Amino acid sequence: MLTQRQKDILQQIVRQYTATGQPVGSKVLATRLPQKVSSATVRNEMAVLEKAGLITKEHSSSGRLPSKKGYRYYVDHLLNPDAVTDNDLLVIQHSLGIGFHKIDELISHSADILSQLTSYTAFTLKPEQKEVRLSGFRLVPLGNQKVIAILVTDSGDIESQSFTLPRSINPEALEMVVRMINDQLTGQPLTDVISRLKTDIPAKITQYLQSPDGFLDVFDNVLQSAVRERFFVGGRMNLLGYSERQDPSAMKALYGLLDQNDRLSHLIDADSPEQGISVKIGNEISKSKVMEDYSLITATYDVSQYGRGIIAVLGPTRMPYSRTIGIIDAFRRELAKRLLNYYHRYYDE
């Protein structure tokens, strides 16, 4: 159990070190504590904090810096998120106020904005809509057996992909299949449509197509793409220079992780709180040493009945937590507001 003075000292060490990157000495601390104490008293208290594993001493300096355990204690017990500045709020509101035609455009742009505001690498995951339904499906011929498959959902999302169909498929029969798909599957949740592709739909398609595999592959691919989580990364290059150990192989592994959406999505999703903001530090993020010098701040945003999304920031353990969390909190609220307006506009049309 720390005394109030020890808490004040640890709080100041974290704040000073995250601001300057330099170990903090007793003389500086003595001038910044709320109560007047001598440098000798501060050194004694620092010795207690060091013994508790909350701060550590660099070999070439008498100053102290926070340990991972110290950061954890600070985040859990001593952190007061900074109120977002008027300028930051204006940037958020202005950037999210740009006219977007698709939700994915807004979510993708959000990752870039959040990265710019924090100077770290940012992630945005669009709201999860488990009950999103099929509104329509069509195939647009491009010639030479090439088509664009277009799938529209009731949330306003449009998924399109180009494919080359087998020459054995009859165009007129294909039109009848598309008509049957729209007649029988429109209005159903995409998850149900995917299930039916494994049960009754193939048999129905064989009434029109002798070999339905080519069409089924096209329809399944565009469906899977429509239900896949939309995950966006902003500020990838911001990771350079954060790690205290500039190990080329570690940086390569980290950038490799950013290119694997499935692994990264699982990592962010696993750390997302049901509500509010979560902070993971070092090996709390992953058992891999790749994340040892990083902290991951994850927050959820709620878009009413339209789902729950996630935003996150990955930066050094030596980050200004109060300011970063303050920005993330304001950002998620504004993003939720903009998305809710988007959905209302779409459904009210």
VOFITI-740403 format. One record per atom (N, C-alpha, C): x, y, z. Coordinates in steps of 0.05 Angstrom, whole numbers, padded with zeros to 5 digits, always signed. Layout:
REM VOFITI-740403
XYZ...
This chain:
REM VOFITI-740403
+00017-00024+00000+00000+00000+00000+00018+00025+00000+00014+00042-00020+00030+00066-00022+00018+00089-00005+00035+00105+00006+00026+00129+00020+00019+00150-00001+00005+00171+00007-00003+00191-00012+00021+00205-00025+00042+00209-00009+00066+00222-00020+00080+00204-00040+00080+00178-00035+00092+00159-00054+00076+00159-00080+00050+00160-00077+00033+00162-00101+00039+00187-00117+00042+00209-00103+00047+00235-00117+00074+00233-00131+00094+00221-00118+00120+00219-00131+00119+00201-00156+00106+00178-00153+00103+00160-00177+00088+00174-00199+00067+00188-00192+00052+00202-00213+00069+00223-00228+00085+00237-00212+00102+00258-00225+00125+00245-00241+00135+00222-00233+00156+00208-00248+00145+00200-00275+00120+00188-00275+00108+00180-00300+00103+00204-00318+00091+00225-00307+00085+00248-00323+00110+00261-00335+00130+00264-00318+00155+00277-00328+00169+00260-00348+00171+00234-00343+00185+00217-00361+00171+00214-00388+00144+00212-00388+00130+00210-00413+00131+00236-00429+00135+00258-00415+00136+00284-00428+00164+00290-00440+00185+00281-00426+00212+00288-00434+00229+00265-00444+00223+00241-00435+00239+00218-00442+00265+00216-00426+00268+00233-00406+00291+00234-00389+00285+00224-00361+00303+00208-00349+00299+00200-00321+00295+00224-00303+00278+00220-00283+00270+00242-00266+00285+00241-00239+00298+00263-00232+00314+00264-00207+00298+00275-00184+00310+00272-00160+00296+00280-00135+00293+00311-00134+00312+00326-00144+00310+00355-00143+00286+00365-00158+00282+00354-00182+00259+00362-00199+00233+00355-00185+00232+00330-00174+00208+00321-00161+00201+00338-00137+00221+00347-00122+00217+00362-00097+00202+00389-00104+00207+00399-00128+00194+00424-00136+00166+00421-00147+00159+00396-00153+00133+00391-00166+00113+00377-00149+00120+00369-00126+00101+00355-00108+00083+00376-00095+00058+00367-00089+00039+00386-00076+00048+00395-00048+00062+00378-00034+00072+00385-00008+00102+00391-00009+00112+00409+00008+00140+00417+00008+00156+00396+00023+00175+00384+00009+00193+00364+00021+00221+00368+00010+00240+00357+00024+00268+00359+00016+00275+00337-00005+00297+00342-00019+00306+00323-00039+00313+00296-00026+00324+00298-00001+00332+00274+00013+00307+00257+00019+00285+00270+00027+00260+00255+00033+00250+00242+00007+00251+00257-00015+00242+00246-00041+00259+00221-00048+00285+00223-00043+00303+00200-00050+00295+00175-00033+00289+00180-00008+00280+00158+00009+00255+00144-00001+00236+00161-00010+00210+00151-00020+00215+00136-00047+00233+00147-00063+00240+00134-00089+00252+00107-00084+00267+00104-00063+00279+00078-00056+00257+00058-00050+00237+00067-00036+00214+00049-00030+00200+00041-00056+00195+00060-00073+00182+00054-00099+00198+00035-00116+00225+00039-00115+00243+00022-00131+00242-00007-00120+00242-00009-00093+00241-00035-00081+00215-00050-00087+00194-00034-00091+00168-00046-00098+00166-00052-00127+00186-00045-00143+00187-00052-00171+00171-00033-00188+00164-00009-00178+00147+00010-00192+00164+00030-00209+00189+00034-00201+00207+00051-00216+00233+00037-00218+00250+00046-00236+00276+00034-00240+00297+00056-00245+00322+00049-00241+00344+00068-00244+00361+00061-00267+00367+00080-00284+00385+00076-00306+00414+00076-00296+00431+00059-00307+00458+00056-00297+00474+00082-00297+00468+00100-00316+00484+00124-00319+00472+00149-00307+00450+00145-00292+00437+00169-00281+00425+00163-00254+00424+00184-00238+00412+00181-00211+00381+00184-00213+00371+00192-00236+00342+00195-00240+00328+00168-00242+00302+00169-00240+00286+00145-00242+00266+00146-00265+00258+00123-00275+00238+00121-00295+00218+00099-00288+00194+00100-00298+00174+00080-00290+00181+00052-00301+00174+00032-00287+00176+00004-00297+00149-00002-00309+00146-00025-00322+00120-00033-00333+00100-00035-00310+00109-00045-00287+00091-00047-00263+00083-00019-00254+00102+00000-00256+00096+00027-00248+00075+00040-00266+00078+00036-00293+00058+00046-00312+00031+00034-00305+00030+00008-00299+00005-00005-00293-00008+00007-00269+00007+00012-00248-00004+00024-00224-00014+00052-00230+00001+00067-00245-00007+00094-00253-00034+00094-00268-00036+00077-00288-00060+00076-00304-00084+00067-00287-00080+00048-00269-00102+00038-00253-00111+00056-00231-00092+00071-00219-00098+00086-00194-00093+00116-00195-00076+00125-00213-00067+00153-00211-00074+00170-00235-00085+00158-00256-00089+00172-00281-00115+00188-00281-00114+00212-00289-00137+00229-00294-00137+00238-00323-00154+00227-00340-00154+00235-00369-00156+00265-00372-00139+00276-00390-00141+00305-00396-00166+00311-00412-00178+00333-00407-00200+00342-00424-00189+00349-00451-00203+00340-00472-00193+00346-00499-00193+00376-00504-00172+00386-00518-00170+00414-00523-00191+00423-00544-00197+00449-00544-00216+00459-00563-00206+00454-00592-00180+00456-00596-00168+00452-00622-00171+00423-00631-00165+00405-00613-00168+00376-00620-00197+00369-00626-00216+00380-00611-00244+00375-00615-00253+00386-00642-00243+00409-00649-00250+00421-00675-00239+00404-00698-00215+00394-00695-00203+00376-00715-00220+00351-00718-00228+00339-00696-00244+00315-00697-00271+00320-00711-00284+00341-00703-00311+00347-00714-00309+00354-00743-00289+00370-00751-00286+00378-00779-00279+00354-00796-00260+00337-00787-00251+00314-00803-00273+00294-00807-00289+00290-00786-00311+00270-00788-00336+00282-00801-00335+00308-00806-00358+00321-00818-00358+00321-00848-00336+00310-00860-00334+00309-00889-00355+00289-00899-00367+00295-00922-00387+00277-00933-00376+00250-00942-00385+00229-00931-00376+00202-00938-00400+00187-00950-00394+00171-00971-00415+00156-00985-00418+00128-00974-00397+00118-00960-00398+00091-00949-00388+00092-00921-00398+00074-00904-00389+00073-00877-00359+00066-00876-00351+00048-00894-00323+00040-00894-00304+00064-00899-00313+00083-00915-00297+00107-00920-00294+00123-00894-00315+00126-00879-00314+00140-00854-00296+00126-00833-00299+00100-00831-00283+00084-00812-00254+00085-00819-00248+00082-00845-00220+00083-00855-00208+00110-00849-00222+00131-00856-00213+00158-00851-00209+00164-00821-00225+00151-00804-00223+00155-00776-00196+00145-00765-00186+00123-00776-00160+00113-00768-00138+00133-00773-00140+00146-00796-00119+00166-00803-00121+00191-00785-00146+00199-00779-00149+00223-00762-00138+00217-00734-00146+00194-00723-00137+00187-00696-00107+00184-00694-00095+00174-00715-00066+00171-00716-00053+00199-00716-00064+00217-00731-00053+00245-00733-00056+00259-00706-00078+00255-00692-00083+00269-00667-00064+00259-00645-00058+00233-00645-00042+00221-00624-00013+00218-00631-00007+00218-00657+00020+00213-00668+00028+00184-00665+00008+00166-00660+00014+00138-00657-00001+00122-00680+00002+00096-00679-00012+00079-00698-00040+00074-00688-00060+00079-00705-00088+00077-00696-00103+00055-00712-00123+00043-00699-00139+00022-00712-00168+00029-00708-00184+00023-00728-00213+00027-00726-00227+00002-00737-00247-00007-00723-00262-00030-00731-00291-00021-00732-00304-00026-00755-00331-00016-00759-00351-00031-00740-00374-00019-00735-00394-00032-00718-00401-00060-00727-00402-00078-00709-00409-00106-00715-00440-00108-00716-00449-00116-00739-00478-00118-00743-00485-00147-00749-00492-00161-00728-00497-00190-00730-00522-00195-00746-00541-00177-00746-00566-00182-00760-00569-00167-00786-00546-00158-00798-00547-00145-00823-00559-00164-00844-00577-00153-00861-00593-00170-00879-00587-00165-00908-00593-00184-00925-00589-00182-00953-00611-00165-00965-00604-00144-00980-00624-00127-00993-00626-00134-01023-00605-00144-01034-00606-00150-01063-00579-00161-01073-00581-00176-01095-00557-00187-01107-00560-00186-01137-00539-00179-01151-00540-00179-01181-00513-00184-01193-00513-00192-01218-00488-00196-01233-00489-00178-01257-00467-00163-01260-00465-00145-01283-00444-00156-01302-00452-00164-01327-00433-00176-01346-00413-00155-01357-00388-00163-01359-00367-00145-01370-00356-00155-01396-00365-00179-01405-00355-00191-01429-00333-00211-01423-00330-00230-01442-00309-00251-01439-00312-00267-01413-00337-00273-01406-00344-00289-01382-00338-00274-01356-00331-00249-01358-00325-00234-01333-00350-00219-01324-00355-00220-01297-00378-00206-01286-00370-00192-01260-00386-00172-01253-00383-00160-01226-00407-00169-01209-00400-00182-01187-00421-00190-01168-00426-00168-01149-00450-00158-01146-00457-00136-01128-00477-00145-01107-00470-00142-01082-00487-00149-01060-00493-00125-01043-00519-00120-01038-00527-00096-01022-00540-00106-00996-00533-00093-00974-00545-00100-00948-00564-00079-00939-00580-00085-00918-00599-00066-00908-00586-00044-00892-00560-00046-00887-00546-00025-00872-00535-00004-00891-00539-00009-00917-00529+00010-00937-00502+00003-00949-00490-00018-00939-00464-00026-00950-00468-00040-00977-00448-00035-00994-00448-00048-01020-00422-00063-01024-00423-00088-01029-00399-00104-01033-00398-00113-01062-00376-00108-01076-00374-00116-01104-00347-00129-01109-00347-00149-01126-00323-00163-01134-00326-00172-01162-00304-00173-01177-00304-00182-01205-00295-00211-01206-00307-00227-01224-00301-00255-01226-00302-00263-01255-00289-00285-01261-00291-00298-01287-00306-00324-01284-00329-00326-01297-00346-00350-01295-00337-00371-01315-00342-00396-01309-00337-00418-01328-00354-00414-01353-00342-00421-01376-00356-00417-01402-00381-00435-01404-00381-00456-01387-00404-00475-01388-00430-00463-01377-00428-00440-01363-00452-00428-01351-00468-00413-01372-00493-00419-01373-00512-00406-01392-00521-00380-01381-00517-00357-01395-00525-00331-01385-00554-00329-01377-00572-00340-01393-00601-00338-01387-00607-00354-01361-00595-00377-01359-00599-00393-01334-00588-00379-01310-00566-00364-01314-00553-00349-01292-00572-00327-01283-00586-00314-01301-00605-00293-01294-00627-00305-01277-00636-00329-01284-00657-00342-01268-00648-00349-01240-00622-00356-01238-00611-00362-01211-00610-00337-01194-00601-00315-01206-00600-00290-01191-00628-00281-01182-00648-00285-01200-00675-00278-01192-00685-00296-01169-00678-00322-01170-00686-00340-01149-00672-00332-01122-00647-00324-01124-00632-00315-01100-00646-00291-01087-00654-00272-01103-00667-00248-01093-00695-00254-01082-00709-00272-01095-00736-00279-01086-00736-00294-01059-00716-00311-01055-00717-00329-01032-00699-00319-01009-00679-00303-01015-00660-00296-00994-00660-00266-00986-00673-00249-01002-00674-00221-00994-00689-00217-00968-00678-00202-00950-00690-00197-00924-00679-00215-00902-00664-00236-00909-00653-00254-00890-00625-00244-00880-00618-00250-00854-00592-00243-00844-00570-00256-00861-00548-00243-00865-00526-00254-00882-00516-00280-00870-00516-00282-00844-00507-00307-00831-00525-00331-00839-00551-00325-00841-00570-00346-00849-00566-00353-00879-00560-00333-00895-00556-00338-00923-00531-00356-00927-00510-00350-00912-00486-00366-00914-00492-00395-00906-00508-00399-00885-00516-00426-00876-00532-00440-00898-00549-00426-00911-00566-00439-00932-00550-00446-00957-00527-00433-00960-00510-00441-00982-00499-00469-00978-00500-00479-00953-00490-00505-00947-00512-00526-00945-00537-00516-00947-00559-00535-00943-00577-00536-00968-00597-00519-00970-00617-00523-00991-00612-00507-01017-00596-00486-01016-00592-00469-01040-00579-00484-01063-00557-00499-01058-00545-00513-01081-00564-00530-01097-00582-00544-01083-00602-00561-01096-00621-00544-01114-00628-00521-01103-00646-00503-01119-00632-00493-01144-00606-00487-01141-00591-00476-01164-00588-00497-01186-00586-00523-01178-00583-00544-01199-00608-00547-01217-00630-00534-01209-00653-00534-01226-00648-00517-01251-00629-00499-01249-00623-00481-01271-00596-00485-01283-00577-00492-01266-00549-00496-01275-00541-00525-01271-00530-00537-01292-00522-00565-01289-00499-00568-01269-00480-00549-01270-00458-00549-01251-00457-00522-01236-00468-00522-01212-00471-00496-01197-00446-00486-01183-00425-00502-01183-00401-00495-01167-00390-00468-01173-00388-00461-01199-00377-00435-01206-00393-00412-01195-00419-00413-01197-00436-00392-01186-00435-00391-01156-00436-00415-01144-00435-00416-01114-00409-00404-01103-00387-00408-01117-00362-00396-01108-00363-00366-01109-00375-00355-01131-00377-00326-01134-00395-00314-01111-00418-00326-01108-00437-00316-01087-00425-00319-01059-00412-00341-01054-00401-00346-01027-00378-00325-01022-00362-00320-01042-00339-00301-01038-00349-00273-01031-00369-00264-01046-00379-00237-01041-00394-00235-01015-00407-00257-01007-00420-00258-00981-00400-00257-00958-00379-00273-00960-00359-00274-00939-00345-00247-00936-00341-00233-00958-00329-00207-00958-00348-00187-00944-00374-00190-00948-00393-00172-00936-00395-00175-00906-00391-00199-00895-00394-00203-00867-00367-00201-00852-00345-00199-00868-00319-00197-00855-00316-00171-00841-00302-00171-00818-00298-00147-00802-00282-00127-00819-00290-00102-00819-00275-00081-00833-00255-00069-00813-00230-00073-00818-00209-00066-00800-00190-00047-00814-00185-00024-00803-00168-00004-00816-00145+00005-00798-00122+00010-00810-00098+00019-00795-00089+00046-00806-00084+00064-00788-00074+00091-00795-00047+00096-00782-00029+00108-00796-00003+00116-00784+00016+00093-00779+00018+00074-00798+00036+00052-00794+00065+00061-00788+00074+00081-00803+00101+00090-00800+00107+00103-00773+00086+00110-00758+00090+00122-00732+00103+00103-00712+00103+00077-00718+00116+00058-00700+00146+00061-00699+00157+00071-00721+00186+00074-00721+00196+00093-00699+00216+00084-00685+00228+00101-00664+00215+00098-00637+00193+00083-00634+00181+00080-00608+00195+00060-00590+00204+00038-00602+00217+00017-00586+00243+00027-00575+00247+00021-00549+00272+00028-00536+00296+00012-00548+00290-00012-00560+00310-00028-00572+00304-00029-00602+00319-00015-00618+00314-00014-00647+00325-00040-00660+00311-00061-00656+00318-00087-00667+00304-00091-00694+00319-00092-00716+00307-00094-00742+00288-00118-00745+00296-00141-00733+00279-00164-00735+00252-00160-00720+00254-00146-00697+00230-00141-00681+00211-00122-00696+00223-00102-00709+00206-00083-00725+00193-00097-00749+00208-00115-00761+00197-00131-00784+00174-00147-00774+00177-00160-00751+00155-00176-00740+00131-00159-00734+00136-00135-00723+00113-00118-00716+00098-00109-00741+00113-00101-00762+00099-00092-00786+00086-00116-00800+00097-00140-00796+00084-00164-00807+00057-00168-00794+00056-00163-00768+00031-00165-00753+00010-00146-00763+00019-00122-00770+00000-00101-00780-00012-00109-00807+00002-00127-00822-00007-00135-00848-00026-00160-00846-00029-00171-00822-00046-00194-00819-00071-00186-00805-00091-00179-00820-00116-00168-00809-00129-00187-00789-00129-00213-00796-00142-00232-00778-00130-00233-00750-00103-00234-00749-00089-00235-00724-00092-00209-00708-00089-00187-00723-00091-00161-00711-00120-00155-00701-00139-00163-00717-00167-00160-00709-00173-00175-00683-00163-00200-00682-00167-00216-00658-00153-00203-00634-00129-00192-00638-00115-00179-00616-00130-00155-00605-00140-00138-00623-00154-00114-00615-00181-00122-00602-00195-00141-00616-00222-00149-00606-00220-00162-00579-00199-00178-00574-00196-00192-00549-00191-00172-00526-00179-00149-00532-00173-00129-00512-00195-00108-00508-00215-00109-00525-00235-00088-00524-00254-00092-00500-00258-00071-00485-00277-00073-00462-00305-00073-00471-00323-00084-00455-00352-00083-00461-00361-00054-00465-00350-00037-00448-00355-00008-00451-00331+00006-00438-00327+00031-00446-00305+00046-00434-00278+00041-00449-00256+00045-00434-00230+00045-00446-00212+00025-00431-00196+00010-00446-00178-00009-00434-00149-00003-00442-00130-00006-00423-00102-00002-00429-00086-00027-00423-00072-00037-00444-00055-00060-00441-00026-00051-00444-00008-00061-00427+00020-00051-00427+00039-00075-00431+00057-00072-00451+00078-00093-00454+00066-00120-00460+00075-00140-00444+00067-00168-00448+00038-00173-00441+00024-00153-00431-00005-00156-00428-00019-00157-00455-00007-00144-00475-00018-00144-00502-00015-00171-00515+00009-00182-00514+00015-00207-00526+00039-00219-00512+00040-00245-00513+00063-00259-00501+00089-00255-00517+00085-00246-00542+00108-00241-00559+00124-00217-00549+00151-00219-00551+00168-00197-00543+00165-00173-00562+00152-00177-00585+00148-00156-00604+00134-00132-00591+00116-00137-00573+00099-00116-00560+00111-00107-00533+00135-00115-00527+00146-00110-00500+00147-00080-00493+00154-00063-00513+00158-00035-00508+00134-00018-00516+00111-00030-00519+00087-00016-00529+00064-00018-00510+00046+00001-00513+00020+00001-00498-00002+00003-00519-00024-00011-00513-00047-00012-00531-00071-00001-00515-00082+00021-00525-00106+00032-00512-00130+00026-00531-00150+00013-00520-00173+00003-00536-00198+00015-00524-00216+00024-00542-00242+00035-00533-00264+00025-00551-00287+00022-00540-00310+00015-00556-00328+00040-00561-00342+00039-00583-00362+00060-00588-00388+00047-00596-00410+00057-00585-00436+00045-00588-00453+00061-00607-00463+00048-00628-00481+00061-00647-00509+00050-00645-00519+00051-00620-00546+00042-00615-00552+00014-00626-00575+00011-00639-00582-00016-00649-00565-00025-00673-00548-00007-00683-00532-00013-00707-00506-00027-00701-00500-00031-00675-00476-00046-00669-00456-00031-00652-00434-00045-00645-00413-00035-00629-00387-00037-00644-00372-00015-00646-00346-00015-00660-00323-00011-00640-00299-00012-00651-00275-00010-00634-00255+00009-00647-00243+00026-00630-00219+00041-00639-00197+00035-00620-00172+00037-00629-00149+00031-00612-00125+00047-00622-00106+00051-00603-00081+00065-00609-00058+00048-00598-00038+00044-00615-00014+00029-00606+00009+00049-00606+00022+00052-00583+00044+00071-00581+00064+00060-00560+00084+00076-00554+00104+00067-00535+00093+00066-00507+00105+00050-00489+00097+00050-00461+00102+00078-00450+00121+00092-00461+00126+00120-00453+00108+00139-00469+00082+00136-00465+00063+00154-00479+00049+00171-00458+00040+00195-00465+00025+00212-00446-00004+00200-00444-00008+00183-00425-00033+00168-00423-00057+00186-00419-00054+00207-00402-00076+00225-00397-00087+00238-00422-00068+00249-00438-00076+00263-00462-00087+00243-00483-00074+00221-00486-00082+00201-00506-00109+00190-00500-00114+00183-00475-00140+00172-00467-00162+00193-00470-00155+00218-00464-00175+00240-00467-00183+00243-00496-00163+00241-00515-00169+00244-00543-00186+00220-00553-00178+00196-00544-00193+00172-00553-00222+00173-00543-00226+00182-00519-00253+00184-00508-00271+00203-00524-00259+00227-00530-00274+00247-00545-00279+00237-00574-00259+00223-00584-00261+00214-00612-00283+00192-00615-00284+00173-00597-00304+00152-00599-00332+00163-00597-00336+00183-00580-00363+00194-00577-00371+00209-00603-00352+00224-00615-00359+00238-00639-00363+00219-00663-00347+00198-00664-00350+00178-00685-00377+00164-00683-00385+00157-00659-00411+00144-00655-00434+00162-00664-00431+00188-00657-00451+00208-00665-00454+00210-00695-00431+00211-00709-00431+00214-00738-00443+00189-00752-00436+00165-00741-00446+00141-00753-00476+00138-00748-00485+00146-00725-00514+00145-00719-00529+00163-00738-00518+00187-00744-00531+00205-00763-00532+00192-00791-00510+00178-00798-00508+00165-00824-00530+00144-00827-00532+00127-00806-00553+00106-00807-00581+00117-00808-00586+00138-00792-00613+00150-00792-00619+00162-00819-00599+00174-00832-00603+00186-00858-00610+00164-00878-00596+00142-00876-00600+00120-00896-00628+00108-00892-00635+00102-00867-00660+00088-00862-00684+00107-00865-00680+00133-00863-00703+00152-00865-00709+00159-00894-00690+00152-00911-00695+00159-00940-00718+00144-00952
